[in-house]
Amino acid sequence: MADRPPAASPDSAAALAAAIAQFRTLVDPAMIDALQPCGPATVYTPWLTVWLLVYQRLHRNASLQTAVAEFPRIAEAHSSNK
């Protein structure tokens, strides 16, 4: 079975939102996204791709599959911090 993360607790959801908010202050999404323009149907923007890489490192070199499985939570936290 794949190394799927456990369901998010309210604490982990809050921690994820806080981490993304801090990451946004350090790495401007508009600046990163401007380096690699994307089409209107793009799901994984350059900024989000960088965050997925950071997420992998923060979670003991989690697999890309694990990071992408967290995409709905990450996208929700990312959009709520805009």
mmCIF file of the C-alpha atoms, coordinates in Angstrom:
data_MODEL
# 
_entry.id   MODEL 
# 
loop_
_atom_site.group_PDB 
_atom_site.id 
_atom_site.type_symbol 
_atom_site.label_atom_id 
_atom_site.label_alt_id 
_atom_site.label_comp_id 
_atom_site.label_asym_id 
_atom_site.label_entity_id 
_atom_site.label_seq_id 
_atom_site.pdbx_PDB_ins_code 
_atom_site.Cartn_x 
_atom_site.Cartn_y 
_atom_site.Cartn_z 
_atom_site.occupancy 
_atom_site.B_iso_or_equiv 
_atom_site.pdbx_formal_charge 
_atom_site.auth_seq_id 
_atom_site.auth_comp_id 
_atom_site.auth_asym_id 
_atom_site.auth_atom_id 
_atom_site.pdbx_PDB_model_num 
ATOM 1  C CA . MET A 1 1  ? 0.000  0.000  0.000   1.00 0.00 ? 1  MET A CA 1 
ATOM 2  C CA . ALA A 1 2  ? 1.227  3.518  -0.790  1.00 0.00 ? 2  ALA A CA 1 
ATOM 3  C CA . ASP A 1 3  ? 2.571  5.669  2.024   1.00 0.00 ? 3  ASP A CA 1 
ATOM 4  C CA . ARG A 1 4  ? -0.565 7.788  2.221   1.00 0.00 ? 4  ARG A CA 1 
ATOM 5  C CA . PRO A 1 5  ? -0.665 10.437 4.949   1.00 0.00 ? 5  PRO A CA 1 
ATOM 6  C CA . PRO A 1 6  ? -3.242 10.083 7.709   1.00 0.00 ? 6  PRO A CA 1 
ATOM 7  C CA . ALA A 1 7  ? -6.401 12.170 7.603   1.00 0.00 ? 7  ALA A CA 1 
ATOM 8  C CA . ALA A 1 8  ? -5.760 15.757 8.580   1.00 0.00 ? 8  ALA A CA 1 
ATOM 9  C CA . SER A 1 9  ? -6.519 16.763 12.121  1.00 0.00 ? 9  SER A CA 1 
ATOM 10 C CA . PRO A 1 10 ? -7.570 20.347 12.829  1.00 0.00 ? 10 PRO A CA 1 
ATOM 11 C CA . ASP A 1 11 ? -4.126 20.937 14.345  1.00 0.00 ? 11 ASP A CA 1 
ATOM 12 C CA . SER A 1 12 ? -2.282 19.639 11.290  1.00 0.00 ? 12 SER A CA 1 
ATOM 13 C CA . ALA A 1 13 ? -4.568 21.616 8.961   1.00 0.00 ? 13 ALA A CA 1 
ATOM 14 C CA . ALA A 1 14 ? -3.809 24.772 10.957  1.00 0.00 ? 14 ALA A CA 1 
ATOM 15 C CA . ALA A 1 15 ? -0.088 23.962 10.935  1.00 0.00 ? 15 ALA A CA 1 
ATOM 16 C CA . LEU A 1 16 ? -0.187 23.447 7.166   1.00 0.00 ? 16 LEU A CA 1 
ATOM 17 C CA . ALA A 1 17 ? -1.996 26.743 6.636   1.00 0.00 ? 17 ALA A CA 1 
ATOM 18 C CA . ALA A 1 18 ? 0.535  28.522 8.863   1.00 0.00 ? 18 ALA A CA 1 
ATOM 19 C CA . ALA A 1 19 ? 3.469  26.943 7.018   1.00 0.00 ? 19 ALA A CA 1 
ATOM 20 C CA . ILE A 1 20 ? 2.056  27.971 3.654   1.00 0.00 ? 20 ILE A CA 1 
ATOM 21 C CA . ALA A 1 21 ? 1.408  31.503 4.906   1.00 0.00 ? 21 ALA A CA 1 
ATOM 22 C CA . GLN A 1 22 ? 5.004  31.757 6.107   1.00 0.00 ? 22 GLN A CA 1 
ATOM 23 C CA . PHE A 1 23 ? 6.297  30.303 2.836   1.00 0.00 ? 23 PHE A CA 1 
ATOM 24 C CA . ARG A 1 24 ? 4.262  32.929 0.920   1.00 0.00 ? 24 ARG A CA 1 
ATOM 25 C CA . THR A 1 25 ? 6.057  35.681 2.873   1.00 0.00 ? 25 THR A CA 1 
ATOM 26 C CA . LEU A 1 26 ? 9.441  34.188 1.991   1.00 0.00 ? 26 LEU A CA 1 
ATOM 27 C CA . VAL A 1 27 ? 8.752  33.213 -1.612  1.00 0.00 ? 27 VAL A CA 1 
ATOM 28 C CA . ASP A 1 28 ? 6.365  35.476 -3.495  1.00 0.00 ? 28 ASP A CA 1 
ATOM 29 C CA . PRO A 1 29 ? 3.988  33.303 -5.577  1.00 0.00 ? 29 PRO A CA 1 
ATOM 30 C CA . ALA A 1 30 ? 3.617  35.967 -8.282  1.00 0.00 ? 30 ALA A CA 1 
ATOM 31 C CA . MET A 1 31 ? 7.385  36.252 -8.701  1.00 0.00 ? 31 MET A CA 1 
ATOM 32 C CA . ILE A 1 32 ? 7.898  32.482 -8.940  1.00 0.00 ? 32 ILE A CA 1 
ATOM 33 C CA . ASP A 1 33 ? 4.933  32.015 -11.281 1.00 0.00 ? 33 ASP A CA 1 
ATOM 34 C CA . ALA A 1 34 ? 6.185  34.846 -13.515 1.00 0.00 ? 34 ALA A CA 1 
ATOM 35 C CA . LEU A 1 35 ? 9.436  32.935 -14.092 1.00 0.00 ? 35 LEU A CA 1 
ATOM 36 C CA . GLN A 1 36 ? 7.504  30.136 -15.825 1.00 0.00 ? 36 GLN A CA 1 
ATOM 37 C CA . PRO A 1 37 ? 4.260  31.426 -17.370 1.00 0.00 ? 37 PRO A CA 1 
ATOM 38 C CA . CYS A 1 38 ? 1.466  28.853 -17.482 1.00 0.00 ? 38 CYS A CA 1 
ATOM 39 C CA . GLY A 1 39 ? -1.727 28.386 -19.392 1.00 0.00 ? 39 GLY A CA 1 
ATOM 40 C CA . PRO A 1 40 ? -5.158 29.056 -17.884 1.00 0.00 ? 40 PRO A CA 1 
ATOM 41 C CA . ALA A 1 41 ? -5.800 25.352 -17.170 1.00 0.00 ? 41 ALA A CA 1 
ATOM 42 C CA . THR A 1 42 ? -2.589 24.875 -15.172 1.00 0.00 ? 42 THR A CA 1 
ATOM 43 C CA . VAL A 1 43 ? -3.072 22.976 -11.928 1.00 0.00 ? 43 VAL A CA 1 
ATOM 44 C CA . TYR A 1 44 ? 0.496  22.789 -10.623 1.00 0.00 ? 44 TYR A CA 1 
ATOM 45 C CA . THR A 1 45 ? 1.831  26.321 -10.865 1.00 0.00 ? 45 THR A CA 1 
ATOM 46 C CA . PRO A 1 46 ? 5.562  26.889 -10.424 1.00 0.00 ? 46 PRO A CA 1 
ATOM 47 C CA . TRP A 1 47 ? 4.995  28.201 -6.871  1.00 0.00 ? 47 TRP A CA 1 
ATOM 48 C CA . LEU A 1 48 ? 2.888  25.179 -5.959  1.00 0.00 ? 48 LEU A CA 1 
ATOM 49 C CA . THR A 1 49 ? 5.505  22.853 -7.438  1.00 0.00 ? 49 THR A CA 1 
ATOM 50 C CA . VAL A 1 50 ? 8.183  24.490 -5.278  1.00 0.00 ? 50 VAL A CA 1 
ATOM 51 C CA . TRP A 1 51 ? 5.918  24.109 -2.236  1.00 0.00 ? 51 TRP A CA 1 
ATOM 52 C CA . LEU A 1 52 ? 5.422  20.400 -3.020  1.00 0.00 ? 52 LEU A CA 1 
ATOM 53 C CA . LEU A 1 53 ? 9.210  19.993 -3.016  1.00 0.00 ? 53 LEU A CA 1 
ATOM 54 C CA . VAL A 1 54 ? 9.416  21.788 0.338   1.00 0.00 ? 54 VAL A CA 1 
ATOM 55 C CA . TYR A 1 55 ? 6.574  19.625 1.667   1.00 0.00 ? 55 TYR A CA 1 
ATOM 56 C CA . GLN A 1 56 ? 8.525  16.502 0.699   1.00 0.00 ? 56 GLN A CA 1 
ATOM 57 C CA . ARG A 1 57 ? 11.561 17.671 2.658   1.00 0.00 ? 57 ARG A CA 1 
ATOM 58 C CA . LEU A 1 58 ? 9.527  18.745 5.681   1.00 0.00 ? 58 LEU A CA 1 
ATOM 59 C CA . HIS A 1 59 ? 8.004  15.271 5.827   1.00 0.00 ? 59 HIS A CA 1 
ATOM 60 C CA . ARG A 1 60 ? 11.212 13.223 5.939   1.00 0.00 ? 60 ARG A CA 1 
ATOM 61 C CA . ASN A 1 61 ? 11.720 13.049 2.177   1.00 0.00 ? 61 ASN A CA 1 
ATOM 62 C CA . ALA A 1 62 ? 8.131  11.984 1.547   1.00 0.00 ? 62 ALA A CA 1 
ATOM 63 C CA . SER A 1 63 ? 7.501  10.591 -1.883  1.00 0.00 ? 63 SER A CA 1 
ATOM 64 C CA . LEU A 1 64 ? 6.111  12.774 -4.640  1.00 0.00 ? 64 LEU A CA 1 
ATOM 65 C CA . GLN A 1 65 ? 3.029  10.551 -4.520  1.00 0.00 ? 65 GLN A CA 1 
ATOM 66 C CA . THR A 1 66 ? 2.535  11.479 -0.858  1.00 0.00 ? 66 THR A CA 1 
ATOM 67 C CA . ALA A 1 67 ? 3.020  15.186 -1.552  1.00 0.00 ? 67 ALA A CA 1 
ATOM 68 C CA . VAL A 1 68 ? 0.575  15.117 -4.461  1.00 0.00 ? 68 VAL A CA 1 
ATOM 69 C CA . ALA A 1 69 ? -1.936 13.199 -2.314  1.00 0.00 ? 69 ALA A CA 1 
ATOM 70 C CA . GLU A 1 70 ? -1.830 16.237 -0.025  1.00 0.00 ? 70 GLU A CA 1 
ATOM 71 C CA . PHE A 1 71 ? -2.524 18.550 -2.979  1.00 0.00 ? 71 PHE A CA 1 
ATOM 72 C CA . PRO A 1 72 ? -6.211 19.190 -2.095  1.00 0.00 ? 72 PRO A CA 1 
ATOM 73 C CA . ARG A 1 73 ? -5.260 20.331 1.425   1.00 0.00 ? 73 ARG A CA 1 
ATOM 74 C CA . ILE A 1 74 ? -2.301 22.335 0.149   1.00 0.00 ? 74 ILE A CA 1 
ATOM 75 C CA . ALA A 1 75 ? -4.386 24.005 -2.567  1.00 0.00 ? 75 ALA A CA 1 
ATOM 76 C CA . GLU A 1 76 ? -7.122 24.849 -0.053  1.00 0.00 ? 76 GLU A CA 1 
ATOM 77 C CA . ALA A 1 77 ? -4.639 26.349 2.396   1.00 0.00 ? 77 ALA A CA 1 
ATOM 78 C CA . HIS A 1 78 ? -2.883 28.204 -0.453  1.00 0.00 ? 78 HIS A CA 1 
ATOM 79 C CA . SER A 1 79 ? -6.114 29.719 -1.770  1.00 0.00 ? 79 SER A CA 1 
ATOM 80 C CA . SER A 1 80 ? -7.332 30.709 1.705   1.00 0.00 ? 80 SER A CA 1 
ATOM 81 C CA . ASN A 1 81 ? -4.081 32.617 2.326   1.00 0.00 ? 81 ASN A CA 1 
ATOM 82 C CA . LYS A 1 82 ? -4.333 34.810 -0.757  1.00 0.00 ? 82 LYS A CA 1 
# 
